[in-house]
Amino acid sequence: MPSHDVLIIGAGLAGQRAALSAAEAGASVAIVSKVHPVRSHSVAAAGGINAALNPEDSWESHAFDTVKGSDYLGDQDAIEIMCREAPDQILYLEHLGVTFHRNDTGHLGTRAFGGASAARTYYVADITGHAILHVLYEQLMKRSEQIDRYEEWFTTDLLQDEEGRCTGAICRDLRNGALEVFNAKATILASGGAGQVYKPTTNGLIVTGDGISQAYRIGAKLMDMEMVQYHPTTLAGNGLLITEGARGEGAWLLNAEGDRFMEKYAPNKFELASRDVVSRAEQTEINEGRGFSDGTVALDITKVPRRRTLEALREIVNIGRDFAGVDITREPIHILPGMHYIMGGIKTDSDGETTVPYLYAAGEVACVSVHGGNRLGANSLLDTLVFGRRSGAHAAARALQMPMPSTNSARVAETEKHITAIMNRPQGGRRIGAIKNELGETMNEYVAVFRDEAGLTKAHEIVRRLKEEATVAAIDDRGSVFNQDVIAAIELGYMLDVAETIVVGALERKECRGAQWRIDYPGRRDDEWLKHIDISMNGADVPLVSFSPVTITRWEPEERTY
Ligand SMILES: Cc1cc2nc3c(=O)[nH]c(=O)nc-3n(C[C@H](O)[C@H](O)[C@H](O)COP(=O)(O)OP(=O)(O)OC[C@H]3O[C@@H](n4cnc5c(N)ncnc54)[C@H](O)[C@@H]3O)c2cc1C
């Protein structure tokens, strides 16, 4: 049985950063990933990472922008920590070898991003996540004596002792189907977001909410689940992302009448208002008949000098050409708001501790909450690094003081039984893909940019029905080698859990704040709703709602305009 001081589930930026900091603190570490680490979804991050590193900028300004961007739902103590620690993270990465863009004077150069009062986004063309992930992975390999990598291992369940403390996880080796208990003094979930709950989404097929559901199932509280970000610039149909970097470089948004409509909605910031504001503006233009016949508006990147686009936005040049047949350097491209990011997740403190003892969470799986009702672009990579590092350090310090827990390996038998039952399901029920499609389309119809009671109630009924159907959905592959059918069946269960908590949170919050725009409850209502919605499982697969206060340190809520 593999036994380690710290077990990390997920090898994207949060997991890798946590592994390095736990190892630096002297802990033995296991890092598990269901795909090869450099295929983790962080690899898709494009536009950059925020930090107030320039002497003319300040962490206070970054923190205020983040608080305002969150529509005052973010916890200000955690936001202060993130923004204070941001410059060190950029320097750490630069010293490890991340080739951040340099300007004409040879200094680290920045680009503007939405909702920010200064250009403070550091970037590597439009492949920032790719560049960082590969450099961190080199460091993991360099520390292979301390960090054991379990690549293409799938975590199915978290383990607890009689006192409810997390003692590790059960993982399946995807190469041969073998199940193992991973024993650990502390476990860090870094398993990413839940984009596949929606269709379309900018997120890859592997982003299925596994960690959020696994933690929920063992009693951890989730927080801010209703806050799901729609990114303003995604391609119709496939959901592919056109990075906010394009607007940061100067691209305009135009409706079908050729108007630069953001002037109306955000007269100071135009296209660089925060994402919830821009997405609502676009959706309003489309709903009121000023969009194109394909239900989109246009992003005009020809405003950016062609040479600059080819240098700094080359991936989206490829995306435009390959997936929309458009040369973005010469003509506008049609876009619309699309599901992109989940602000909610497993409730943690600023050291990554969840409400389950010895279980930590960091990155998109977690909710610290630094993003509140709306994440600012380029603050997510920062979140993964700052809170990945902090979780790793805290978990290691604790683990080094503890004896190794002993896990009853008989627990594996239950998981084995569950998987065998999936394999033996009779044919005839609905296909897993069909259930997943209905889930994604339902969420995209009723739990999107604008929401109301009737739509959310309908979505909840559908999710409950899909939960029933998922328990009998048959699979074709009954083998043990790379059986992705079994994995898809398990992931579907996770996605349905996550969907239900999103819908329940959205039904509960009766106001407009950040990404939660209830057309039946206009206006932000701080008197009643300046609080987090926490959701836990009450033991019978019924989400239980409770509330917790928002931490305010120095920025009292005020009207939010851009
Ligand atoms: C197209 C796109 C562009 C983006 N651009 C930016 C940007 O420019 N700036 C920015 O700040 N943010 C950006 N974001 C958001 C940001 O990339 C993500 O929020 C962030 O990378 C998430 O990192 P993570 O480490 O939490 O998770 P991930 O990188 O998703 O990693 C999750 C890890 O968990 C593993 N895992 C999951 N489930 C299991 C399981 N059951 N068993 C074992 N392993 C498991 C996966 O294999 C993976 O290793 C972008 C997002 C998208 C989709």
The ligand as a MOL file (V3000), in Angstrom:
LIG
                    3D

  0  0  0     0  0            999 V3000
M  V30 BEGIN CTAB
M  V30 COUNTS 53 58 0 0 0
M  V30 BEGIN ATOM
M  V30 1 C -9.3090 27.6100 -22.1890 0
M  V30 2 C -8.9790 28.1730 -20.8290 0
M  V30 3 C -8.1100 29.2410 -20.7100 0
M  V30 4 C -7.7980 29.7750 -19.4580 0
M  V30 5 N -6.9300 30.8270 -19.3700 0
M  V30 6 C -6.6070 31.3080 -18.1510 0
M  V30 7 C -5.6700 32.3840 -18.0280 0
M  V30 8 O -5.1080 32.8680 -19.0080 0
M  V30 9 N -5.4030 32.8470 -16.7790 0
M  V30 10 C -5.9850 32.3310 -15.6550 0
M  V30 11 O -5.6990 32.7930 -14.5540 0
M  V30 12 N -6.8560 31.3050 -15.7510 0
M  V30 13 C -7.1680 30.7710 -16.9580 0
M  V30 14 N -8.0480 29.7370 -17.0380 0
M  V30 15 C -8.4840 29.0580 -15.8190 0
M  V30 16 C -7.3500 28.1720 -15.2870 0
M  V30 17 O -6.6490 27.6110 -16.3680 0
M  V30 18 C -7.8380 27.0260 -14.4010 0
M  V30 19 O -8.7440 27.5000 -13.4550 0
M  V30 20 C -6.6490 26.3900 -13.6810 0
M  V30 21 O -5.6290 26.0650 -14.5890 0
M  V30 22 C -7.0760 25.1600 -12.9010 0
M  V30 23 O -5.9290 24.5450 -12.3980 0
M  V30 24 P -6.0320 23.3610 -11.3670 0
M  V30 25 O -4.6360 22.9610 -11.0260 0
M  V30 26 O -6.9390 23.7260 -10.2680 0
M  V30 27 O -6.7620 22.1790 -12.1730 0
M  V30 28 P -6.3780 21.4300 -13.5330 0
M  V30 29 O -5.2850 22.0500 -14.2710 0
M  V30 30 O -7.6720 21.2000 -14.2360 0
M  V30 31 O -5.8270 20.0260 -13.0140 0
M  V30 32 C -6.6490 19.0560 -12.4550 0
M  V30 33 C -5.8240 17.8080 -12.2060 0
M  V30 34 O -6.6020 16.8710 -11.4810 0
M  V30 35 C -6.5010 15.6000 -12.0720 0
M  V30 36 N -7.7190 14.8630 -11.7400 0
M  V30 37 C -9.0080 15.2860 -11.8490 0
M  V30 38 N -9.8340 14.3150 -11.4110 0
M  V30 39 C -9.0500 13.2800 -11.0240 0
M  V30 40 C -9.3200 11.9900 -10.4870 0
M  V30 41 N -10.5680 11.5360 -10.2720 0
M  V30 42 N -8.2730 11.1830 -10.2160 0
M  V30 43 C -6.9970 11.5890 -10.4370 0
M  V30 44 N -6.6930 12.7910 -10.9510 0
M  V30 45 C -7.7140 13.6180 -11.2250 0
M  V30 46 C -6.2960 15.8930 -13.5470 0
M  V30 47 O -5.7160 14.8040 -14.2010 0
M  V30 48 C -5.3750 17.1040 -13.4660 0
M  V30 49 O -4.0530 16.6580 -13.2750 0
M  V30 50 C -8.3770 29.2110 -18.2950 0
M  V30 51 C -9.2540 28.1340 -18.4060 0
M  V30 52 C -9.5620 27.6150 -19.6570 0
M  V30 53 C -10.5320 26.4840 -19.7440 0
M  V30 END ATOM
M  V30 BEGIN BOND
M  V30 1 1 1 2
M  V30 2 1 2 3
M  V30 3 2 2 52
M  V30 4 2 3 4
M  V30 5 1 4 5
M  V30 6 1 4 50
M  V30 7 2 5 6
M  V30 8 1 6 7
M  V30 9 1 6 13
M  V30 10 2 7 8
M  V30 11 1 7 9
M  V30 12 1 9 10
M  V30 13 2 10 11
M  V30 14 1 10 12
M  V30 15 2 12 13
M  V30 16 1 13 14
M  V30 17 1 14 15
M  V30 18 1 14 50
M  V30 19 1 15 16
M  V30 20 1 16 17
M  V30 21 1 16 18
M  V30 22 1 18 19
M  V30 23 1 18 20
M  V30 24 1 20 21
M  V30 25 1 20 22
M  V30 26 1 22 23
M  V30 27 1 23 24
M  V30 28 2 24 25
M  V30 29 1 24 26
M  V30 30 1 24 27
M  V30 31 1 27 28
M  V30 32 2 28 29
M  V30 33 1 28 30
M  V30 34 1 28 31
M  V30 35 1 31 32
M  V30 36 1 32 33
M  V30 37 1 33 34
M  V30 38 1 33 48
M  V30 39 1 34 35
M  V30 40 1 35 36
M  V30 41 1 35 46
M  V30 42 1 36 37
M  V30 43 1 36 45
M  V30 44 2 37 38
M  V30 45 1 38 39
M  V30 46 1 39 40
M  V30 47 2 39 45
M  V30 48 1 40 41
M  V30 49 2 40 42
M  V30 50 1 42 43
M  V30 51 2 43 44
M  V30 52 1 44 45
M  V30 53 1 46 47
M  V30 54 1 46 48
M  V30 55 1 48 49
M  V30 56 2 50 51
M  V30 57 1 51 52
M  V30 58 1 52 53
M  V30 END BOND
M  V30 END CTAB
M  END
